Structure formats: C-alpha cells, structure tokens
Amino acid sequence: MDCTCNLQDESKLCVDNPAFLRSEEDESDQSQQPQPQQRRKREGHPAQHSQSCGLSGLSSSTAADGRHGNGNNSSTSSTTPIAVAMEMSEPMMRESSPLSSAPENEDLQEKGRLIRGDNGAPQGTEKEFAGEKGSVSNGYPSATQSPGEGGTVAMPGCPRTLVVQQTPGSHRETWSKKMDFLLSVIGYAVDLGNVWRFPYICYQNGGGAFLLPYLLMALFGGVPLFYMELALGQYHRSGCISIWKHICPIFKGIGFAICIIALYIAFYYNTIMAWAMYYFLSSFNYQLPWTSCGNPWNTINCTNYLQSGDNVTWEPHSISPAEEFYTRRVLQVHRSGGLHDLGSVSWQLALCLLFIFTIVYFSIWKGVKTSGKVVWVTATFPYVVLLVLLVRGATLPGAWRGVVFYLKPDWSKLLSTTVWVDAAAQIFFSLGPGFGVLLAFASYNPFHNNCYKDAIVTSSINCLTSFMSGFVIFTVLGYMAEMRHLEVSEVAKDTGPSLLFITYAEAIANMPASTFFAIIFFLMIITLGLDSTFAGLEGVITAMMDEFPDLLSKRRELFVLGIISVCFLGALTTLTYGGAYVVKLFEDYATGAPVIVVVFLEVIAVSWFYGMPRFCRDVQLMLGFSPGWYWRICWVAICPIFLLFIICSFLVFPPQLKLFHYDYPPWSTVLGYCIGISSFICVPAYMVYLLVVTPGTLKQRLLKSITPEPGIEIPRCDIITNAV
C-alpha cells in the first residue's frame, strides 16, 4: 500500500506499514482495519490520504507488501522515496499490541541502524533486516512489528528525531570498492604541489620551524574543511551545484563558480603534464639531452660545470644545459616577446597534451567505475618512485647537507606573518577543499560510510607525503651543492616547475643510471597530474549531470568528450612559445584568491545559514555519532577566520608576476583580477537572479531563498526514531 506524507502534523507517523495507515476516525474507534471504501479511496487517491500522515517534508510514496488486519495483501508500486530528518515537537504515545511486545519481534537501534534483538540484546546487522520496511525503533525494548504483523506502536513520551534511513539500492552510481574511493581522494590531494611547492615553502620559511604553523593550520583549518565537504557530499549525494538546494539555495552560484575555476585549472595544469611528457619521451636516450651544450638549441653561455671538472668558471651570465633545454627546447620562450606576443603553438607540446587528454577521457568517460580502477596505478605508482628516489638520494654524497638545510629550524621566522600565510595557503591548496571534487567523490559513497575516518586518514597521508617529498628533493639538492662546491641555498633558488624541470632534472642526469631515474621520475610527475585531472573534471561532470539529469544522464560519454574538448581548446594559449607566462598568470590569479573566497562563503552558508545543529544531525544520521565541540568550533569560527586570513593576505600582498627574468606589464595584473572575478561573479549574479524570479514580497523571497528544500532522494525508506 502506498503512503504519501506531508509532515504537516508532527503528532503522527506515516510509513509503508499498513498499521499506520489509519485515519483519525479509525484511531478513535480503535479499529484495526479501515473500511473498504476508505481503503479504496486511499489507494486510488494518494494525495487525499497523504493529508492524514503527519511527516512534514516527506513527499514520496513507499510501496510495501504485507498483510493488513485480516491478511489481505496490499498492492505494490514503484516509487522514489525521499529521506528527511526532523525533530518531533510533541511526545508520541500509542497503544501497544500484544504482538509488538514479544521478545522475538523487538527491534533495537544501534548507531542509526535497525537491528533485531532478543530480550533487549542487540544482534544481527542492518543487512539482515533490510527487507523490514517501516520498522520503527526508539532505542527502547518495546518497538513495532514487521509490516505484516499488524498492531500499533508503544513509545515513551519524550522528544525524538524521526529519520527516514537510506538503504542499499540507489540508482546513483557507487564505488566498486572502498579503496577506489580512498585512492581517488589521495590521488587528488597528493599532486604536483606536494613535490615542488611544499619543500620550497618549508626551507624558505624556517625549515623545521615551518612544520609548527603548518600542522596548526592543518588541524584547525585544512582538515575540518576536508571533513565538512566529505560529509556534505555523502549525505546529500549531489555535486557542487545541486547540493545547494538542500543547504541554502541562494548560494547556488558557488557551484557554478567552482565549475568555472575547475575549467581554468584544466587549462594550465595539464600543460605542465605535457611538459613532463616531453621530458619523459626525451629520456629514452643513452645520453639525456639536457646534459650537454652541443645541441642546436644551446647558446654560447651554456656551461656544463658538472662534466668540466674544477677547470670551469661559473660566470653570472652562465646557463646550465638543463636550463637551456627547459627554456629554449621545451618551452621556446626565447621566441616570444611576452604576454603581448605569445607566438605560435608548439606542435610537439600540442601532441603531448592531446595524448594526456586522451588518457583522461578514457579514464573518466564511464564514471567512477572506470576512474576508480585507474587510480590503483596512478595513485600508488608515485609512492613507489618517491621511495626509490629517497633511497637513491640518501646514498649520494652531500645528501646530509640538503637534509640539514631542509629541517634546521629558524624559530625567528615564526614572528613573520608571511610564514603563517604560506602555511595556511599550502595546507589549503594541498588538501583541496572548495574545488567540488570532495563533494563529488563522497556523493558516490554508501550513506553510512565512515567519512570521518576517511578524512583523517587521507589528510594525514597527504601531509606525510609532502614531508617525505621534502627529503626526496633536498637530498638531491645537497648532492648538487656538493658537486658545485656551493651552499644549498644557492642551488635551491628555482621554484615551482623549474625546481623539477631544471634543478632535479639536472641532478638526475648526473647520477649513475640516469636514464632509468629520469624515466621513472617524469612518469611519476605525469601520474601525479593525472590523478588531479581525473578528480577536477569529475567534479565538474558530476555537478552538471546532477543539475541537468534529463539532458545529460544518458549522454555522459558525449558530455565528457565535450568537456575534454573545451579544456584542450582553452589550453592552446598555454602551448604557445609564451605559454609559460600564461600558466603563471592562471596559477596566481585564476585559481588562487577566487577559490578561497568561494570556500569562505561555503563555510558561512553551511555553518550559519544551514545551521551547525542541522549539519551535525546529518552527520549523526550517517555515522551514528555527532561531531564534537572541536569540529563545531572549527566550522563555525576558526575556519572562516582561517580563510579570511588568507584572503586578506592575498589582497595586501598580491602575487608578483615574474618569470625567466621577464617582468609582466602592469595591465597583466588587471587581466589577472578580471579572470578571477569572472568565476566569482556567478555567486552574486545567481543571488540577484533567484530573488528576481522568486514570487512574493522581498521578505518572503529572502526567506524562501535561504530555506533548504526538504529531503533527498534515496532508494527506499526506513523510519527510525532516536530519543534525544
């Protein structure tokens, strides 16, 4: 029998159990079976009998097979239930049937799951009783019977939470294995920034002393944001656009802004992988091409000091063969005059990028079922290579000099505001909240998956990977300093991609078995980038398919192809001779401050508008326990302050645009701000749009715009009551 509930009267229950489908007149007469006329009316007109159901916000029909009173079978129907959670405003007491008091029929609730117990002893699992639709438990020995047994409910007179619990069978795609999800999240969080940015930021800001602000920012800012997004995505099972109708509709523009930012990242991030692909293919030579000065691209300033022994003199204008290979062979920046004269597209890099996007397409075109298998290689291979390089670097002469330089603490640096800003920015961009990826990945989890443990494990692995990467980089830098007879600080002057493609590439070229180490190193760079690209584009794809399911749900392959094509075309400017200048501009302005502002608004919307009590109740429904005060304080106060701190530092100390001795023109800064605003403008634009199209007075429009829509779609309903 079907039952549609409108939760207008919180003093009644409505479930798929026929025992609950009695009208108020039936209850007053203590009748166990409705009149045939009334029953036909309810079955034929669900809108009418829904008025007798007391669950506001539940607007779905649930089908069940069972006996009603004298054993007549009720009809079944296929429906789409909706999950809700609310507080019952009044105590509920019903007359208990003798059948419901039998010990063998008692249901108990343990951590949000229905289990059957004998004489009050919890036994079994949720899976064993998945077919008992409509079961109700308040945590006390007395509970309702199964739908086919008739009878009523006895409940203590106390407030309780009513839950429509999700059970297996959702049409939404899910991860094949738990490890698919974990490896996908780890692969997304551990990217190129862990390898090149963290080591540089660490030694620049006090070495070992930098670990203190880094850990503090992780504990009070990065990890709480990471946990919050996993919980939001898993509970609401939606991408970064559709999820806002369940949280605060007026902030839906945040989702569109996130998608635009993700596309900007795809425009330049994959170009760095194309550079690595070029190096990877060039490594299949007996002698690596960046080890000598006799190549067509070299200049008279090329000086190979490592192979010339002590007889070479390093002049201020001297250039290493590794630097000339990177700037004059791979990038060919000497053929560009700057941003105003980017030059032609490099066909070699275009082919490399096309190959990268081909791999990306066939990895994500079928959804998380395919990408979850690919990450078993792309997420684990970097750790194998890092371990090999760490062991090799530790055996090089002078390696200890690099380690000392990396970890030697300079406590005076902690008095500098820049150190704390860098620590906050590093942990934020390393964990990656605010890009829609964590929401998308978590939305494919089972409803009761322990996302709390996932957040702790994956964020810890991410931080440890950054720390280990520092040893991999600085053991080699110590070796370079030993070979050059210089200080480590003079060797470690390159930052960003240059640290990988110049300094580290040069060090590898002068190791024994250099070809082997070059191949695995640049293959590691490619796999690190692929994981992040899979995740970033999956965040966009999930968001758009959830927002426009009728249009895109059956056309995923074509839609993914369209997204990949847009990203490839958008990346063409980064493939020109001056493409490195465009990459720098996008990296500093298109994805820096805009994503931090977006996450700041996201935290405000969830903590202050959606409400911390409601959010914590959602978490409790999934995990069986509510977040503690530490997490609540972080979400309500510390995280907004943490993000506001980064935003203000960006405004006070904007990025300095300079690359390869090229000073960007003043108008480039204006261009950078325009690119950043182009994504963020979606937030206020959608607010205005929603207020305009919403009917009613201004007050009514505002109220409706900040009120979340009730319920989320689930495969079927189990109604549970928790005493509070």
SVG drawing of the C-alpha trace seen along z (x, -y; Angstrom):
<svg xmlns="http://www.w3.org/2000/svg" viewBox="-17 -49 108 64">
<polyline fill="none" stroke="black" stroke-width="0.4" points="0.0,0.0 1.3,-3.4 1.6,-6.3 2.5,-9.9 3.4,-12.0 3.3,-15.8 4.6,-16.2 2.1,-18.9 1.1,-17.3 4.1,-16.2 2.0,-14.1 1.5,-11.2 3.7,-8.7 3.4,-7.6 5.3,-4.6 4.8,-1.8 3.5,0.4 -0.3,0.7 -0.8,0.5 0.0,-3.2 -2.5,-4.0 -5.4,-4.7 -7.3,-7.9 -8.1,-9.9 -11.6,-8.4 -10.2,-4.9 -7.9,-5.6 -10.8,-6.9 -12.8,-3.7 -9.7,-1.5 -10.3,0.2 -7.5,2.4 -8.7,2.2 -10.0,-0.7 -13.4,-0.4 -13.2,0.9 -14.5,-2.4 -11.8,-4.3 -9.2,-1.9 -10.1,-2.2 -10.1,-5.9 -6.6,-5.9 -5.2,-3.5 -6.8,-5.4 -6.0,-8.9 -2.7,-9.2 -3.0,-12.9 -6.0,-12.6 -4.7,-10.0 -1.4,-11.9 -3.2,-14.5 -3.6,-12.0 0.1,-11.5 2.0,-13.6 5.5,-13.7 6.1,-17.2 8.6,-17.4 8.2,-13.8 6.7,-13.9 7.3,-10.4 5.3,-7.1 6.7,-3.9 5.5,-0.5 5.3,2.5 3.8,6.0 2.2,7.2 -1.0,8.3 -3.4,5.7 -5.5,6.8 -7.2,10.0 -4.4,10.9 -5.4,9.2 -2.5,8.3 -1.9,4.7 -0.8,3.6 2.7,2.6 4.1,-0.3 7.4,-1.6 8.2,-5.0 11.1,-7.3 11.3,-7.9 12.8,-10.9 14.8,-11.0 14.1,-13.5 15.1,-14.2 13.3,-16.3 12.5,-16.9 9.1,-15.7 7.7,-18.7 5.4,-16.6 5.7,-13.3 4.0,-10.4 2.2,-7.5 0.3,-4.7 -1.4,-1.7 0.7,1.4 -0.5,4.6 0.5,7.9 2.2,8.9 4.6,6.0 5.8,6.8 7.0,10.3 10.8,10.5 11.4,12.1 9.9,9.2 11.8,6.5 13.9,4.0 16.7,2.0 18.7,-0.8 22.4,-0.9 24.3,-3.9 21.5,-4.8 20.9,-1.2 17.9,1.1 18.9,4.5 16.8,7.2 17.4,8.3 16.1,10.9 15.3,9.7 16.9,6.4 20.2,7.8 21.3,6.2 22.1,8.8 22.5,9.0 23.2,6.3 21.3,3.9 21.8,6.0 20.0,9.0 16.9,6.9 17.0,4.7 13.6,6.0 11.7,4.9 10.3,1.7 8.7,-0.7 10.4,0.7 10.5,-1.9 12.7,-1.9 13.3,-4.4 16.1,-2.6 13.8,-1.0 12.8,2.6 9.3,2.0 9.1,1.4 6.9,2.0 6.5,5.3 7.1,6.0 4.6,4.7 2.8,8.0 2.1,8.4 -0.4,5.7 -0.6,3.9 0.4,0.4 3.4,-1.3 4.3,-2.0 6.8,-4.8 7.9,-6.8 6.6,-10.3 9.8,-12.1 11.1,-14.2 12.8,-12.2 14.3,-12.5 12.5,-11.0 14.7,-9.6 14.0,-8.1 17.0,-5.9 18.7,-5.2 19.1,-1.6 21.0,0.1 19.6,0.0 20.0,-3.6 20.2,-4.3 23.2,-6.6 26.5,-5.1 28.7,-4.0 32.3,-3.0 33.1,0.6 35.3,0.8 36.1,-1.4 39.8,-1.5 38.7,-3.0 37.3,-6.0 40.3,-6.3 42.9,-6.1 40.9,-8.6 40.9,-11.1 44.5,-10.5 45.5,-10.8 43.5,-14.1 45.0,-15.6 48.6,-14.5 49.6,-16.4 52.5,-18.2 52.3,-20.9 53.3,-18.3 56.5,-17.6 57.7,-21.1 55.8,-23.6 56.0,-22.2 59.8,-21.7 60.4,-25.1 57.9,-26.8 59.4,-24.8 63.0,-25.8 62.1,-29.4 60.1,-29.8 62.4,-28.5 62.9,-24.8 61.8,-22.6 60.2,-25.6 57.7,-25.8 56.2,-22.5 54.6,-24.1 52.4,-26.6 51.8,-24.0 50.4,-21.5 48.4,-24.1 46.8,-25.3 46.1,-21.7 44.4,-20.8 42.3,-24.0 41.7,-24.8 42.5,-22.3 41.3,-19.0 38.0,-20.4 37.2,-21.8 38.2,-18.4 35.9,-16.6 33.0,-19.0 33.0,-18.6 33.1,-14.8 30.2,-14.8 28.1,-17.2 28.7,-15.2 28.0,-11.9 24.8,-13.0 23.2,-15.0 24.6,-12.8 24.9,-15.7 27.5,-17.6 28.6,-21.1 25.7,-22.8 22.6,-20.7 23.7,-20.3 22.8,-23.9 19.1,-23.4 19.4,-21.2 21.6,-23.6 20.9,-27.2 19.5,-27.9 20.7,-31.5 24.3,-30.3 23.9,-28.1 26.1,-30.4 29.0,-28.9 28.6,-25.7 28.8,-27.4 31.9,-29.4 33.6,-26.1 33.0,-24.6 34.5,-27.6 37.5,-27.6 37.9,-23.9 38.0,-24.6 40.6,-27.3 42.8,-24.8 42.4,-22.3 43.5,-25.0 47.0,-25.2 47.5,-22.2 47.5,-19.7 50.1,-21.8 52.5,-21.1 51.9,-17.4 52.6,-17.9 56.0,-19.4 56.6,-16.3 55.5,-14.1 58.0,-15.8 60.8,-15.1 59.6,-11.5 59.9,-10.9 63.2,-12.7 64.6,-10.4 64.7,-7.4 68.3,-8.1 71.6,-6.8 72.6,-10.3 70.0,-12.6 69.6,-15.7 69.9,-18.2 73.4,-17.1 75.5,-18.7 76.0,-22.1 76.5,-20.8 72.8,-20.8 71.2,-23.1 69.2,-25.0 72.2,-25.8 73.9,-29.2 77.4,-30.4 76.5,-30.9 75.8,-27.2 78.2,-25.9 78.4,-22.3 80.2,-22.7 79.4,-19.2 81.2,-17.4 84.0,-20.0 85.6,-19.4 87.2,-22.1 88.6,-24.0 85.3,-25.7 84.4,-29.1 80.8,-29.9 80.0,-33.4 76.9,-35.4 75.6,-35.0 76.4,-31.3 73.4,-28.9 73.3,-25.2 72.4,-22.9 69.4,-21.7 68.0,-25.3 68.5,-25.9 66.8,-22.6 63.8,-23.6 63.5,-27.2 64.8,-27.0 63.9,-23.5 60.7,-22.6 59.1,-26.0 60.9,-28.0 60.2,-31.2 63.0,-33.0 60.7,-33.0 58.0,-35.0 58.1,-38.7 55.8,-38.2 52.1,-38.2 51.6,-40.7 53.4,-38.4 52.8,-34.7 53.9,-33.3 52.7,-30.1 51.6,-26.9 54.3,-24.3 53.1,-21.3 55.2,-18.9 53.6,-20.1 50.2,-20.1 50.6,-16.4 51.8,-15.6 48.7,-17.4 46.4,-15.6 47.8,-12.3 47.3,-13.4 43.6,-14.3 43.1,-11.0 44.2,-9.2 41.9,-11.4 38.9,-10.8 39.1,-7.0 39.7,-7.0 36.6,-9.0 34.1,-8.6 32.2,-5.8 32.3,-7.4 33.9,-6.4 33.6,-2.7 36.5,-3.2 38.4,-6.0 38.3,-4.0 40.3,-1.3 42.8,-3.6 43.8,-5.2 45.1,-1.9 48.1,-2.6 48.2,-6.4 47.8,-6.9 50.2,-4.1 53.0,-4.5 54.2,-7.9 54.8,-6.4 57.0,-3.6 59.0,-6.2 59.3,-8.5 60.6,-5.6 63.2,-4.7 64.4,-8.2 64.6,-8.7 66.8,-5.7 68.9,-6.7 69.2,-10.3 70.2,-9.3 73.2,-7.4 74.5,-10.4 77.5,-12.4 76.4,-15.6 72.8,-14.4 73.1,-15.2 73.7,-18.9 70.4,-19.1 68.6,-17.4 70.1,-19.7 69.2,-22.7 65.6,-21.4 64.9,-20.7 67.2,-23.1 64.7,-25.3 64.9,-29.1 62.4,-30.0 62.7,-33.7 60.8,-33.1 57.7,-32.3 57.4,-36.0 56.8,-36.8 53.2,-37.0 54.3,-35.6 55.2,-32.3 51.7,-31.8 50.1,-32.9 52.2,-30.5 51.4,-27.6 47.7,-28.4 47.8,-28.6 49.9,-25.5 47.6,-23.2 44.5,-24.6 45.7,-24.1 47.3,-20.7 44.1,-19.2 41.9,-20.9 38.6,-21.7 36.4,-24.1 37.0,-22.6 33.9,-20.4 35.9,-17.2 35.4,-16.0 31.7,-16.7 31.5,-14.6 33.6,-11.7 31.8,-11.5 28.4,-11.5 29.2,-8.1 29.8,-6.6 27.3,-4.4 25.2,-6.5 26.7,-5.0 30.3,-5.1 32.6,-6.4 33.7,-9.7 35.1,-10.9 37.8,-8.2 38.3,-8.8 39.0,-12.5 41.6,-11.7 43.4,-9.0 43.6,-10.8 44.6,-14.2 47.3,-12.5 48.6,-10.7 48.7,-13.9 50.7,-15.8 53.1,-12.9 53.6,-12.7 54.5,-16.4 57.0,-15.9 58.6,-12.9 58.8,-14.7 61.0,-17.3 63.6,-14.6 63.5,-13.4 64.1,-16.9 66.7,-18.1 68.9,-15.0 69.4,-15.7 69.9,-19.4 72.6,-18.6 74.2,-16.5 74.1,-19.3 75.6,-21.7 78.4,-19.2 79.2,-18.8 79.1,-22.6 81.0,-23.5 78.2,-25.9 75.8,-26.4 72.5,-24.6 70.7,-27.9 72.4,-28.9 71.4,-25.7 67.8,-25.8 66.9,-29.1 64.4,-27.6 60.8,-27.4 57.7,-25.9 58.0,-23.8 61.6,-25.0 62.6,-23.0 61.5,-19.8 62.4,-20.5 65.7,-22.3 67.3,-21.5 66.1,-18.0 66.4,-17.0 70.0,-18.2 70.7,-16.2 69.2,-13.1 71.3,-13.5 74.5,-13.3 73.6,-10.2 74.6,-6.7 71.8,-5.0 70.4,-8.5 68.2,-7.3 66.3,-4.9 65.8,-7.5 64.7,-10.2 62.1,-7.9 60.5,-6.9 60.7,-10.5 58.9,-12.1 56.4,-9.2 55.7,-9.9 55.1,-13.6 52.6,-12.5 50.7,-10.2 50.5,-12.8 49.0,-15.2 46.6,-12.6 45.0,-11.9 44.3,-15.6 42.9,-16.0 40.6,-13.0 39.3,-14.4 38.9,-18.0 36.9,-17.1 34.8,-14.5 33.8,-17.3 32.5,-19.4 30.9,-16.4 29.1,-15.2 27.9,-18.7 26.5,-19.3 24.9,-15.8 23.2,-16.2 21.9,-19.7 20.7,-18.6 19.9,-14.9 17.3,-14.7 19.7,-16.2 23.0,-14.6 22.3,-11.4 22.1,-9.2 24.8,-11.2 27.7,-11.0 30.3,-9.9 29.4,-12.8 29.3,-15.3 32.7,-14.2 34.1,-14.4 32.7,-18.0 34.3,-18.9 37.7,-17.5 37.5,-19.4 36.8,-22.7 39.7,-22.1 42.0,-21.3 41.0,-24.4 41.3,-26.5 44.8,-25.2 46.1,-26.3 47.3,-29.6 49.5,-27.8 51.0,-25.7 52.4,-28.8 56.0,-29.9 54.9,-32.3 52.6,-29.8 54.7,-29.6 53.7,-33.2 50.0,-32.3 50.4,-29.4 51.9,-31.6 49.1,-34.1 46.4,-31.5 48.1,-29.8 48.4,-33.0 45.1,-34.8 42.5,-32.4 42.6,-29.8 44.2,-31.5 42.0,-34.0 38.7,-33.1 38.6,-29.5 39.5,-30.7 36.6,-33.3 34.3,-30.6 35.2,-28.2 34.8,-31.1 31.2,-31.6 30.6,-27.8 31.6,-27.6 29.4,-30.6 26.5,-29.1 26.8,-25.7 27.7,-26.8 25.5,-29.9 22.6,-29.5 22.1,-25.8 23.0,-25.6 25.5,-23.7 22.9,-21.7 21.3,-20.5 24.6,-19.7 25.7,-17.8 22.4,-15.9 23.0,-14.9 26.4,-13.6 24.9,-11.6 22.4,-10.0 25.2,-8.8 27.8,-7.8 25.8,-7.1 27.7,-9.9 27.7,-13.6 30.8,-15.8 32.3,-17.0 32.8,-20.6 36.3,-20.8 34.8,-20.3 31.9,-22.6 34.1,-25.4 36.4,-25.0 33.5,-25.1 31.6,-28.0 34.5,-30.3 38.1,-29.1 37.7,-28.0 36.1,-31.3 38.9,-33.2 41.4,-30.9 40.1,-31.6 39.6,-35.3 43.2,-35.5 44.4,-34.0 42.1,-36.3 43.4,-39.5 47.0,-38.4 46.3,-38.0 44.8,-41.5 47.7,-43.1 50.5,-41.1 49.3,-40.2 51.4,-37.7 54.4,-39.1 54.3,-38.2 57.8,-37.5 59.2,-34.5 62.5,-33.9 63.7,-37.4 60.5,-38.7 58.6,-41.4 54.9,-41.3 53.4,-44.5 51.1,-46.5 48.0,-45.6 48.6,-41.9 47.7,-42.3 44.4,-43.9 43.9,-41.0 44.5,-38.5 41.9,-40.1 39.4,-40.0 40.0,-36.3 39.5,-35.7 36.3,-37.8 34.9,-36.1 34.3,-32.9 33.3,-34.6 30.8,-36.8 28.5,-33.8 27.8,-34.0 26.2,-37.5 24.7,-37.0 22.7,-34.0 21.6,-35.7 20.1,-38.5 18.5,-36.1 16.9,-34.0 15.5,-37.0 14.0,-38.3 12.3,-35.0 11.0,-34.1 7.4,-35.3 6.3,-37.2 7.4,-40.2 11.1,-40.9 11.0,-39.4 9.2,-36.3 11.8,-36.0 14.7,-36.2 13.1,-33.7 12.5,-31.2 15.9,-31.8 17.7,-30.7 15.3,-27.8 16.6,-24.4 14.4,-22.1 13.3,-19.1 14.5,-15.7 17.0,-13.9 16.3,-11.1 17.0,-7.6 16.1,-4.1 13.5,-3.4 12.7,-4.5 13.2,-3.0 11.7,-5.3 13.6,-5.4 13.1,-7.4 16.0,-8.4 15.5,-9.6 17.2,-12.9"/>
</svg>
